[in-house]
Amino acid sequence: DSGVTQTPKHLITATGQRVTLRCSPRSGDLSVYWYQQSLDQGLQFLIQYYNGEERAKGNILERFSAQQFPDLHSELNLSSLELGDSALYFCASSVDTGQETQYFGPGTRLLVL
Amino acid sequence: AQTVTQSQPEMSVQEAETVTLSCTYDTSENNYYLFWYKQPPSRQMILVIRQEAYKQQNATENRFSVNFQKAAKSFSLKISDSQLGDTAMYFCAFMNAGNNRKLIWGLGTSLAVNP
C-alpha cells in the first residue's frame, strides 16, 4: 500500500458525459501528479500540482482539468468524454523537496461506452 | 525532448534464474533521475528501484540491481533469483532534476517468470 488513495476504482460512463476522479496523496506529500495509461499511447503525464498551484502540464486535453485543494487532495475532471478517453488514470504523490520518488495510487479504470 | 526506449516487449525467465531488462534514454541534461517501476496484473504501479544520475554507484534493492551507464545513456535492471511474484510489466522512467518533475516512460517489458 503506497498511501495514495484514488476513488472510484472503476467508472463506466457514456460518450459526452463528465466524470471526476479523486486522489488523496500520502501524508506530508505536497505534489500530486496525474498520468494516463492507455493501450495505444502507453503512460503519459497529464498535469502536476504543488501545494495547490499548477506546476507543470503535459499532454492534457482541453476537455480535461484538474485542481488541488487546501487539504492537498486533487481532482481530475474529464468532460465531453470520448471512446478514446478509456484508460487507467493514475495519481501519484511526492514530497518534492529533494525526495524525487513518486508513489502511485491504485488507479481509476475509466471505460467510456 | 527526452525519450525512453525499452527494446524488449516481452521476456521470460525460469524461476530462480537471473534476467536483465534493457532501457536506454535520450537527454541533453546532466542531472536527472531514473526509475524502474513494476506493474503486476493488479495494475498497481510499484517502485522497484531508483538511480540518481550524479551517483556513480549502481543502485541495489535486495534481488534487484541496475547497471547505470551514463555515457551510453543505458539503465538496465537485473533481477536475481527470479520469483513467480516478479511476473509483471516493468517500466523504465526518466525524470529531470529541474522544476518539471514529470516521469517520462518507456513502453514497458512484460516479464514472465516460469516455474
Boltz contact constraints between the chains, C-beta under 6 A:
constraints:
  - contact:
      token1: [A, 42]
      token2: [B, 107]
      max_distance: 6.0
  - contact:
      token1: [A, 43]
      token2: [B, 105]
      max_distance: 6.0
  - contact:
      token1: [A, 45]
      token2: [B, 102]
      max_distance: 6.0
  - contact:
      token1: [A, 56]
      token2: [B, 100]
      max_distance: 6.0
  - contact:
      token1: [A, 56]
      token2: [B, 102]
      max_distance: 6.0
  - contact:
      token1: [A, 58]
      token2: [B, 102]
      max_distance: 6.0
  - contact:
      token1: [A, 100]
      token2: [B, 33]
      max_distance: 6.0
  - contact:
      token1: [A, 101]
      token2: [B, 50]
      max_distance: 6.0
  - contact:
      token1: [A, 104]
      token2: [B, 45]
      max_distance: 6.0
  - contact:
      token1: [A, 106]
      token2: [B, 44]
      max_distance: 6.0
  - contact:
      token1: [A, 107]
      token2: [B, 43]
      max_distance: 6.0
